[in-house]
C-alpha cells in the first residue's frame, strides 16, 4: 500500500469538491471537507488502511494552502488557483 497515492488522491478530491461548491455558489469550509473524508472512506475502502490523522493533515494542508493564497491576494499579488497534485508532487506526510 502506497500512502502517497491516497494522500494525493484525497488532496485532489478535496480540491474538486471545493471547486464544485464554488461553481454552485455554496460556501465550504475546513469542517465541511473534514466531514467529506468519512464519505470518501466509505466510497473507497482502501482509504480505511491509512491512519486517520494523515488524512486529516491532508485536509489541514489544503486549507493552509488556500489561506496562504488568500493572504498573498490581499497584499496585491496576482495569484491563481491551487493545482491538482501529480504523483511525486506531494512530498510531505504529516502526523500531529
C-alpha positions as CSV (number, residue, x, y, z in Angstrom):
1,X,0.0,0.0,0.0
2,X,1.4,3.4,-1.0
3,X,0.1,6.1,1.3
4,X,1.4,8.8,-1.0
5,X,-1.1,7.8,-3.7
6,X,-4.0,8.0,-1.2
7,X,-2.8,11.4,0.1
8,X,-2.6,12.8,-3.4
9,X,-6.0,11.3,-4.4
10,X,-7.6,12.8,-1.3
11,X,-6.0,16.2,-1.8
12,X,-7.2,16.3,-5.4
13,X,-10.6,15.1,-4.5
14,X,-11.0,17.8,-1.8
15,X,-9.9,20.5,-4.3
16,X,-12.5,19.2,-6.7
17,X,-15.2,19.4,-4.1
18,X,-14.2,23.0,-3.2
19,X,-14.2,24.0,-6.8
20,X,-17.7,22.4,-7.4
21,X,-19.1,24.2,-4.3
22,X,-17.7,27.5,-5.6
23,X,-19.3,26.9,-9.0
24,X,-22.6,26.2,-7.3
25,X,-22.4,29.3,-5.1
26,X,-22.0,27.3,-1.9
27,X,-19.6,28.1,0.9
28,X,-17.5,25.2,2.0
29,X,-15.0,25.3,4.9
30,X,-12.4,23.1,6.6
31,X,-15.0,21.3,8.7
32,X,-17.1,20.5,5.7
33,X,-14.2,18.9,3.9
34,X,-13.2,17.1,7.0
35,X,-16.7,15.5,7.0
36,X,-16.2,14.6,3.4
37,X,-13.2,12.4,4.3
38,X,-15.6,10.0,6.1
39,X,-17.7,9.8,2.9
40,X,-14.7,9.2,0.8
41,X,-13.6,6.3,3.1
42,X,-17.0,4.7,2.6
43,X,-16.6,5.0,-1.2
44,X,-13.0,3.8,-1.2
45,X,-12.4,1.1,1.4
46,X,-8.6,1.3,0.7
47,X,-8.6,4.7,2.5
48,X,-9.5,2.9,5.7
49,X,-6.0,1.4,5.8
50,X,-4.5,4.9,6.1
51,X,-4.2,6.5,9.5
52,X,-7.0,9.0,10.0
53,X,-4.5,11.6,11.3
54,X,-2.7,11.5,7.9
55,X,-6.0,12.2,6.1
56,X,-6.9,15.0,8.5
57,X,-3.5,16.6,7.9
58,X,-4.0,16.4,4.2
59,X,-7.2,18.5,4.7
60,X,-5.3,20.8,7.0
61,X,-2.5,21.3,4.4
62,X,-5.1,22.1,1.7
63,X,-6.7,24.8,3.8
64,X,-3.4,26.1,4.8
65,X,-2.5,26.5,1.1
66,X,-5.8,28.2,0.5
67,X,-5.2,30.6,3.4
68,X,-1.7,31.4,2.1
69,X,-3.1,32.2,-1.4
70,X,-5.7,34.5,0.1
71,X,-3.1,36.4,2.1
72,X,-1.0,36.9,-1.0
73,X,-4.1,38.2,-2.9
74,X,-4.9,40.6,-0.1
75,X,-1.3,42.0,-0.4
76,X,-2.0,42.7,-4.0
77,X,-0.1,39.8,-5.5
78,X,-1.5,38.1,-8.6
79,X,-2.4,34.5,-7.6
80,X,-4.1,31.7,-9.4
81,X,-5.9,28.6,-8.1
82,X,-4.5,25.6,-6.4
83,X,-3.3,22.9,-8.8
84,X,-4.0,19.3,-8.7
85,X,-1.1,17.2,-7.4
86,X,0.6,14.6,-9.6
87,X,2.5,11.6,-8.5
88,X,5.7,12.7,-6.9
89,X,4.5,16.3,-6.2
90,X,3.1,15.7,-2.7
91,X,6.3,15.2,-0.8
92,X,5.4,15.5,2.9
93,X,3.4,13.3,5.2
94,X,2.2,14.9,8.5
95,X,1.3,13.4,11.8
96,X,0.3,15.5,14.7
